[in-house]
Amino acid sequence: MTTKLAKIEKRTAYLLIFPSILLVFSIILFPIFSNIWISFKNVELKDIRIPEPRAKKLVKSVTDNPTKIKIIYKLRNSSLTQEIKNVKFKDKFPKGLEAINLDERCQFEKNILKCEFGNWPEKYREQLEIVFQNIKGKEIPKKKLKSFKPNLSGKSQNILLTYEFTLNNFKKVVKDKEFIDLLLTTFYYTFFGTIGAIIFGVLAAQLVNQKFFGRTYMRSVLLFPYVAPVVALAYTWELLLDPTSGTLNNLLINYQIIDGPINLLGQKYVTLNIFGFDFKLRLALTTVIIFEIWRYFPLAFLFILARLQAVPKELYEAADVDGADPLQKFLNITLPQILAVISILFMIRFIWNFNKFEDIFLLTGGASGTRTLPINVYQKGFSLGDIGMGSAVSLVIVVFLLVFMFIYFKLLGKRANES
């Protein structure tokens, strides 16, 4: 009896929680499914507009005859790409009117004008003019005629809801001449931005983990880049790095470090001579990476500091007894203790940076060699209006991240087994 009751309670619990689970999965999965669906369609921004027949009604008086009135209907298909089938029109009029020059597609009965226009192709436009006369010979009031609004109906096919799919979007993505460069730029930005943020996070955590006056205040200051609004930070950096009036260029010129201003956010390459060899550095991209490191190292700093404070002090005391120097302490005690946190941080920051859009867009707009795959999604989907291709690029990003996560977890799993 107890087992049967337990089964009933379990079944009831599942039934009660099922609507909540369904709602959560709908919220999470519906945008993902929609993106996948659109990526297999040749959809542009103009195709999203729902095709519908529209009519604008104009009422005009007939010269020297107040008993007559001219009605002008400006008819059109709102869609630039889709046909509307079986278009029907209906409009209501006051009593006592009769149509004089009625179109053959229309009929006027019981004060109601009905028309059947058939099919309207894309971009269809037409002007329909009908003159009405008052049977009683009285003046026709314009306001009353304007108060009646025409009603149109028709059937159209929504391109987003059809079952016609294509791989053209993915072919265009792969065959794009800039695709490899965009992919390499994205990996370059993601890898160095992630590594740099973690390294500076470790240094900051090591620094603040020591006891000194004002340590709490220092921790608050270090969090500022992460908690401040990104729009304000990007605008401040643009002012500081401006080649004509920026603070940084003026300081470097005043101290004779450089001869002329450098456009750090607008110059794609700069040539560096190191030991007699010329190297081309991607200047704008490197500047954006430095901003990325500065903005997000506090996140790594928080995680690593929390782990450092949990490391047993006895380990360091034993190392002091053995005569270990600070570097040996870091390599043999600190680093192994924080390695798990660094591994998780690297994965999280890599995924976030690979999808990063707002920082690059606010600083350079994707110009000067800083265009990454997320920027390309925006430009394809919104600037060029090719939503299908934008969705395809976003799916390519997802595929690369899934491959990265699979390899990364495989490596972490092997390392865990070895440990």
C-alpha positions in Angstrom: 0.0 0.0 0.0 2.9 2.3 0.9 4.6 1.6 -2.4 1.4 2.3 -4.4 0.9 5.5 -2.6 4.5 6.6 -3.2 4.0 6.0 -6.9 0.8 8.0 -7.0 2.5 10.9 -5.2 5.5 10.7 -7.5 3.2 10.8 -10.6 1.2 13.7 -9.1 4.4 15.6 -8.4 5.6 15.2 -12.0 2.2 16.3 -13.3 2.3 19.5 -11.2 5.8 20.4 -12.1 5.4 19.6 -15.8 3.9 23.0 -16.8 6.8 24.9 -15.2 9.3 22.7 -16.9 7.5 23.1 -20.2 7.5 26.9 -19.8 11.2 27.1 -18.9 12.2 24.9 -21.9 10.0 27.0 -24.2 11.6 30.2 -23.1 15.1 28.7 -23.5 14.7 26.5 -26.6 12.3 28.6 -28.7 14.8 31.3 -29.7 17.4 28.7 -30.4 15.0 26.7 -32.6 13.9 29.9 -34.4 17.5 30.8 -35.1 18.2 27.3 -36.6 15.0 27.5 -38.6 15.8 30.9 -40.1 19.4 29.9 -40.9 18.1 27.4 -43.5 16.0 30.0 -45.3 16.8 32.8 -47.7 15.2 35.4 -45.5 16.0 39.1 -45.7 14.8 41.9 -43.4 12.2 42.9 -45.9 10.7 39.4 -45.9 9.7 39.6 -42.2 7.0 42.2 -43.0 3.7 40.3 -43.1 2.1 40.6 -46.5 -1.3 42.3 -46.2 -3.5 44.3 -48.6 -3.8 48.0 -47.6 -6.1 50.8 -48.7 -5.9 54.5 -48.1 -9.3 56.3 -48.6 -9.5 59.9 -49.9 -12.7 61.8 -50.2 -12.8 64.7 -52.7 -15.6 67.0 -53.8 -16.8 67.2 -57.4 -16.5 70.7 -58.8 -19.8 72.7 -59.0 -21.9 69.6 -57.9 -22.2 69.1 -54.1 -24.5 66.2 -54.7 -21.6 64.1 -56.1 -18.5 62.9 -54.3 -15.4 61.2 -55.6 -13.8 58.4 -53.5 -10.2 57.5 -54.3 -8.8 54.3 -52.9 -5.0 53.9 -53.0 -4.5 50.2 -52.9 -1.2 48.3 -52.4 0.5 45.1 -51.3 2.6 45.9 -48.3 5.1 43.1 -49.1 8.0 43.6 -51.5 8.5 39.9 -52.1 5.2 38.0 -51.4 2.0 37.6 -53.4 -1.4 38.1 -51.8 -4.1 35.8 -53.1 -7.9 36.3 -53.3 -8.0 39.9 -52.2 -11.4 41.1 -51.2 -12.5 44.7 -50.4 -15.5 46.0 -48.4 -16.5 49.6 -47.5 -19.7 51.0 -46.0 -21.5 54.2 -47.1 -24.4 56.3 -45.8 -27.9 55.7 -47.1 -29.2 57.4 -50.2 -26.0 57.1 -52.4 -25.5 55.3 -55.7 -22.3 54.6 -57.6 -22.0 56.1 -61.0 -18.8 54.8 -62.6 -18.5 51.5 -60.8 -15.5 49.3 -61.5 -16.4 45.9 -63.1 -14.7 44.1 -60.2 -17.0 45.8 -57.7 -20.7 45.9 -56.8 -22.6 48.3 -54.7 -25.6 46.9 -52.8 -27.4 48.0 -49.6 -24.9 50.9 -49.1 -22.0 48.5 -49.1 -19.2 48.5 -51.7 -17.8 45.0 -52.3 -14.8 44.3 -54.7 -12.9 41.1 -55.6 -9.4 42.0 -56.9 -8.0 38.5 -57.3 -4.3 38.1 -56.7 -1.9 41.0 -56.0 1.7 40.4 -56.8 4.6 41.8 -54.8 4.9 45.6 -54.9 1.4 45.9 -56.3 -0.1 49.3 -56.4 -3.4 50.6 -57.8 -5.6 53.6 -57.6 -9.4 53.0 -57.7 -11.7 56.0 -58.3 -15.5 55.8 -57.8 -18.0 58.7 -58.0 -21.1 58.5 -55.8 -24.3 60.6 -56.1 -26.9 61.4 -53.6 -30.3 60.2 -54.9 -32.2 62.8 -52.9 -30.1 65.6 -54.4 -28.6 66.8 -51.1 -25.0 67.6 -50.3 -23.0 64.6 -49.2 -21.2 65.1 -45.9 -17.5 64.4 -46.2 -16.9 63.7 -42.5 -19.4 60.9 -42.4 -17.8 59.3 -45.4 -14.4 59.5 -43.8 -15.7 57.9 -40.6 -16.1 54.6 -42.5 -12.9 52.6 -42.9 -12.4 50.1 -45.7 -11.9 46.5 -44.9 -9.5 44.3 -46.9 -8.8 40.6 -46.7 -6.5 38.1 -48.5 -4.4 35.1 -48.2 -0.6 35.2 -48.2 2.3 32.8 -47.5 4.7 33.7 -44.7 8.2 32.8 -45.8 9.2 32.1 -42.2 6.5 29.4 -41.8 7.1 27.5 -45.0 8.9 24.2 -45.3 11.3 25.3 -48.0 14.8 25.0 -46.7 18.2 25.6 -48.3 21.9 25.4 -47.5 22.8 28.6 -49.4 23.4 30.6 -46.3 26.0 28.2 -45.0 27.6 28.0 -48.5 27.8 31.8 -48.6 29.4 31.8 -45.1 32.1 29.2 -46.0 32.8 30.7 -49.4 33.1 34.2 -48.1 36.6 35.4 -48.8 36.8 37.1 -45.4 35.6 34.1 -43.4 39.0 32.7 -42.6 40.3 36.1 -41.6 37.2 36.7 -39.4 37.7 33.3 -37.8 41.4 33.9 -37.0 40.6 37.4 -35.7 38.0 36.0 -33.4 40.3 33.3 -32.1 43.1 35.9 -31.7 40.9 38.3 -29.8 39.3 35.5 -27.7 42.5 33.7 -26.7 44.7 36.7 -25.8 41.8 38.5 -24.1 41.0 35.5 -22.0 44.7 34.7 -21.1 45.4 38.3 -20.4 42.4 38.8 -18.1 43.3 35.6 -16.1 47.0 36.6 -15.8 46.1 40.1 -14.5 43.5 38.5 -12.3 46.1 36.2 -10.7 48.5 39.2 -10.1 45.7 41.3 -8.6 44.5 38.5 -6.4 48.1 37.8 -5.2 48.5 41.5 -4.4 45.3 42.0 -2.5 45.7 38.7 -0.7 48.5 40.3 1.3 47.8 42.3 4.5 48.3 46.1 4.1 46.6 49.3 4.9 43.6 50.1 2.7 43.3 46.6 1.3 39.4 46.7 1.4 39.5 50.0 -0.5 41.9 48.5 -3.1 39.5 45.6 -3.7 36.7 48.0 -4.4 38.8 50.0 -6.8 39.8 46.9 -8.7 36.2 45.9 -9.3 35.4 49.3 -11.0 36.1 48.2 -14.6 33.8 45.3 -14.3 30.8 46.9 -12.6 30.9 50.2 -14.5 28.6 50.6 -17.6 30.4 49.5 -20.8 29.1 52.4 -22.8 30.7 54.9 -20.4 33.9 53.0 -20.3 34.2 52.7 -24.1 33.4 56.4 -24.5 36.1 57.3 -22.0 38.7 55.1 -23.7 37.8 56.7 -27.1 38.5 60.1 -25.6 41.8 59.0 -24.0 43.0 57.3 -27.2 41.8 60.0 -29.7 44.7 60.7 -32.1 44.1 64.5 -32.1 42.9 65.5 -28.7 43.4 62.3 -26.7 45.3 62.4 -23.4 47.6 59.4 -24.1 48.9 60.7 -27.4 49.5 64.2 -26.0 51.5 62.7 -23.1 53.6 60.5 -25.4 54.4 63.4 -27.7 55.2 65.8 -24.9 57.7 63.3 -23.4 59.1 62.8 -26.9 58.3 59.0 -26.8 56.7 59.3 -30.2 57.1 61.8 -33.0 53.4 62.0 -34.0 50.0 60.9 -32.9 49.0 57.2 -33.3 45.4 56.2 -34.1 45.2 53.3 -31.7 41.6 52.5 -32.6 41.7 53.4 -36.3 45.0 52.0 -37.5 45.0 48.3 -38.6 48.7 47.6 -38.5 51.9 49.2 -37.0 55.4 48.0 -37.9 57.8 47.2 -35.1 61.5 46.7 -35.5 62.8 44.2 -33.0 66.5 43.1 -33.2 66.6 44.2 -36.8 63.5 42.3 -37.8 60.2 44.1 -38.8 57.0 42.8 -37.3 53.5 43.9 -38.2 51.3 44.3 -35.1 47.5 44.5 -35.4 47.3 47.8 -33.6 43.5 48.4 -33.3 42.8 44.7 -32.4 45.6 44.8 -29.8 44.1 47.9 -28.3 40.7 46.3 -28.1 42.2 43.3 -26.4 43.9 45.5 -23.8 40.5 47.1 -23.1 39.0 43.6 -22.8 41.7 42.5 -20.4 41.3 45.7 -18.3 37.6 45.4 -18.2 37.3 41.7 -17.3 40.3 40.9 -15.1 38.3 41.8 -12.0 36.1 38.7 -12.6 39.1 36.5 -12.5 40.5 38.4 -9.6 37.3 37.7 -7.5 37.3 33.9 -8.2 41.0 33.5 -7.7 41.1 35.6 -4.5 38.3 33.5 -3.0 40.3 30.4 -3.7 43.5 31.9 -2.4 41.9 32.7 0.9 41.0 29.1 1.3 44.5 27.8 0.8 45.9 26.5 4.2 48.5 28.8 5.6 50.4 25.7 6.9 51.6 25.0 3.4 53.3 28.4 3.1 54.8 28.0 6.7 56.2 24.6 5.7 57.7 26.1 2.6 59.3 28.9 4.6 60.9 26.3 6.9 62.3 24.5 3.8 63.7 27.8 2.5 61.5 28.2 -0.6 61.6 31.6 -2.3 58.4 33.4 -3.5 58.5 32.0 -7.0 58.8 28.5 -5.7 55.9 29.0 -3.4 53.8 30.3 -6.3 54.7 27.4 -8.6 54.5 24.6 -6.1 51.7 25.8 -3.8 49.6 28.6 -5.1 49.4 27.6 -8.8 48.3 24.0 -8.1 45.7 25.3 -5.6 44.1 27.8 -8.1 44.5 25.7 -11.2 41.0 24.3 -11.1 39.5 27.8 -10.8 41.7 29.0 -13.6 40.5 26.1 -15.8 36.8 27.0 -15.2 37.6 30.7 -15.7 39.3 30.0 -19.0 36.4 28.1 -20.3 33.8 30.7 -19.2 35.8 33.7 -20.5 36.6 31.9 -23.8 33.0 31.3 -24.5 32.0 34.9 -23.5 34.8 36.5 -25.5 34.0 34.4 -28.5 30.5 35.8 -28.4 31.6 39.3 -27.4 29.9 42.0 -29.5 29.4 45.2 -27.5 33.0 46.0 -26.6 34.3 45.9 -30.1 31.3 47.5 -31.6 31.4 50.5 -29.2 35.2 51.0 -29.6 35.7 50.5 -33.4 32.4 49.3 -34.9 34.4 46.3 -36.3 36.6 48.6 -38.5 40.4 48.5 -38.7 40.7 44.7 -38.6 38.6 44.2 -35.5 35.7 42.6 -37.1 34.9 39.3 -35.5 32.2 36.7 -36.1 29.7 38.3 -33.7 30.2 41.6 -35.4 29.7 39.9 -38.7 26.4 38.5 -37.5 25.2 42.0 -36.8 26.4 43.4 -40.1 24.9 40.6 -42.1 21.6 40.4 -40.2 20.9 44.1 -39.6 23.2 46.4 -41.6 22.7 44.3 -44.9 19.3 42.9 -43.9 20.3 39.3 -44.7 18.8 37.7 -41.6 19.2 34.1 -43.0 22.9 34.6 -43.4 23.3 36.3 -40.0 21.6 33.3 -38.4 23.9 30.9 -40.3 27.0 32.8 -39.0 25.6 32.5 -35.5 25.2 28.8 -35.9 28.8 28.5 -37.1 29.8 30.3 -33.9 27.8 27.7 -31.8 29.5 24.8 -33.7 33.0 26.2 -33.0 32.1 26.7 -29.3 30.7 23.1 -29.0 33.9 21.7 -30.5 36.0 23.8 -28.1 33.9 22.7 -25.1 34.1 19.0 -26.2 37.9 19.1 -26.6 38.3 21.2 -23.4 36.3 18.8 -21.3 38.1 15.8 -22.7 41.4 17.4 -21.7 40.1 18.3 -18.3 38.7 14.7 -17.8 42.1 13.2 -18.7 43.9 15.5 -16.3 41.4 14.7 -13.5 41.9 11.0 -14.1 45.7 11.4 -14.0 45.4 13.4 -10.7 
